[in-house]
């Protein structure tokens, strides 16, 4: 393999000496073989584990209340590595939001269509949400509606993420109520989208109550009673 000035790689190790006698010019060139030098340490972190740690820290402390140094300690990464892996603090937070959204989809949203009976589907949805809200030493509620919401006034991109989640839930609930209406489980004159807004309001209440310290069993009872009330006379509740 050729190196500097056509010298072989191995010949490039050590000292090269060139001398132009007529002009009394001597040049010393120190050259080092770098072909076998380490190319940098391999990545020492697991991206999935690091992102989980970042999500949980943001979830507990909020965006403004979490520093990059705290994120570095929680993930076990130094700040340059953290930036190279996930971007700036805002990027890390938005990835944490996306991770939380995926978890809610797995534990809660999927339940809406796992039960033929509408009441059972709604209760399973709320119980699944509570599984996530209580998946911490201290119940934290919803990362979107308890943790991210206070940042919405100052960060338009976070506000857009929250509104996107609200629309997604409205659409999911609406589709489930439309299905139930077609099956005769709710009256024909009920408004599925209005019912969806009320169903999502129940979830927000569960989230806030969990964060405030309400017990899990208490909230499960609250969820079941709310579903029963929502479906008892839906036409009277959402039509005028």
N, C-alpha and C positions, 0 to 999 in steps of 0.2 A: 504494500500500500504506500503511495507517495505522500509525502508531507510537505513541509515548507521548503520552497525552492527545489522541489523534486527529491529531497532526501527521504529515505524510508522512515516510517514511523519510529522504529526502534532507534535509528540513527539520530533522531531528534532529541533523545534524552540526554541531558547534561549540557555541555558547553560547545558552542560552535564558534570558530574563530576565522575571521577573514582579514587579510592584510593586503593593502595596496602599497607595495614598497615604494614605487616612484613618487608617490604623493604623500608618503608617510602617514597614511590613514589606516588605522586599525579599528576594526569593529568586533566587539564581543557580543554574542547573542546567546542568552540563556533560553533554552527551549525545553519544555516539559511534555512528556507523553501523557495525554489526558484520556486516551481511549479506554483505559481500564479503571479510571477513577469512578467512584460512586456517582450516580446520576441524581442524587437527592434521596432522602429517606422516603420509603413507601408510606402511603396514607395510613395513619394510625387510628382512625376513627371509623365507626360504622355510621353511615349517613342516616339510616332509619332510627337508630338509637339516639343519635344527636338531635334529630328533628323532634323526636318524642320528648326529649328533655326540654328542648326549647319551647315546645307547645305547652307543656305543663307549667313552666315558669311564667310564660305570658298569661296563661289561664288564671294563675293564682295572683299575679301582681299587676297585670295590665300592660299595655304598650308603653305608656309614659313612665310607669313605675319600674320598668326593667331596663337595666343598663347593659351595654355590650360586655362589660367585664363580668357581670352576673351570668350572661349567656355563655361566655367563654368557660366560666367555672362549671356551669351546669352541664355543658356538652363535653367537657374535657378537652376542648380545643383552644388554641391561642387565637387572638383576634384576627391575624392575617389568614389563618386557615379557615376560620369561621366565614370570613368575607369571601374567600376563594370558593368555598363550598356552597354558600347560600346567598351571597350578596350582602347588601346593607341591612340594617335593623328592620326597615320597613319590609324588605323582601322576606326576611326570616319570619316576620309576623304574619304576612299574608300566606306563606307556606304553612304556618301553624294553623291558620284559619281553615285552609283547605284540608289539612289532615283531620281537624276536628269535624269538618263537614262530612268527610268520608266515614268517620266513626259513627256519627249520628245516622247516616244512611244505612250502615250495616246493622246497628242495634235497634233503630227506631223506625225510620222511614220504610224499611222493607216490610215491617209488620202490617202496614195498611192493607196489603193484598195477600197476607198469609192466613186470613180468616174470612170465611164467607159471611159471617154475621157482622154487621157494621159496628155494633156496640163492642163486640169482642175485639174487632180490629183496632178501634180507637183506644180501648184500654191497653191493648198490647203495645200500641205506639207509645203511649205515655209511660208505661212501665219500662219500655226500652230506653226512653229518654232519661228516666230516673236512674237506670243502670249506669249511664254515662255521667250524669251529674254527680253521682255519689262515688265515682271511681277515683277517689282521692282521699287522703287522710282527713281532710275537711271538705265537705261537699262544696263544689264550686259553681254549680249551676251551668248555664250555657256560656261558652266562650264568646259567641256572637252577641248575645243579648244582655249578658251581665258584664263581660270584660271589654269587648270591642266597642259597644254602643257609646260609652263616654268619649271615645276618640272621634266619633263621626263628625262632630262640628268643626274639627280642625283638620281632618284628613279626608278629603273627598273620595279617595280611592277606597279607604276603609268603609266609608258610608255607602259606596256603591256595592261593596261586598255584602254588607248587611242587607241592603235593599234587594240584592239578588237572592239572598237566602229567604227573605220574606216572600218574594214572588214565587220561588221554587216551592215553598211549603204551601202557599195559597193554591198553587196549581195542583199539587199532589192531593191535598184535601178535597179540592173541588172535583177532581176526577173520581175520587173515592165516593163522594156523596152523589155524583151523577150516576155512578154504577149502582149504588144502593137504591137510588130513585127508580132506575130502570127495572130493578128487581122487586120493586114494591115495598122496600123497607122503610122509606120515608115518603110523605105525601107528594103528590104531583105538583102542588102549588108551593112547595118549599124552594128556596133559592140556594142551590149548592154553593155558590161563591160566598154568599153571606154566612152560611154555615161554616164554610172553610175559615173565614176570618175569625169567627167565634172559637173554632177548634184550635186555631193557632194562638189565640189569646189565652186559652187554658194552658198551653205549653209555656208561654211567657210567664204566667203566674207560677207554675211549678218551678221554673228556673230561678226566679227571684226568691221564692220561698225556700228553696234548697240552699241557695247562697246565704240567706239570712239565718239559717240554722234549723229550719223545720225538719222533723224526723222523716225518714224514708217511709215508714208505715203510715204516718199521718198523710203524707203526700200521695201515696197510693190510694188511700181512702178518698182523698180530695179528688183525684183524677177519676175514679170510678163514679163518684157522685156527680161530678161535672158532666160526664158522658151521659149518665141517666137523665140529667136535667136537660142537656142539649137535645136529646132525642125524644123527650117525653111529648112535647107539642111543638115540633120545629116550625110548623107553618105559622103558629101564633107568635113565635119568637122572632122570625125574620121576614115576615110579610106584614104590610100595613093596610 
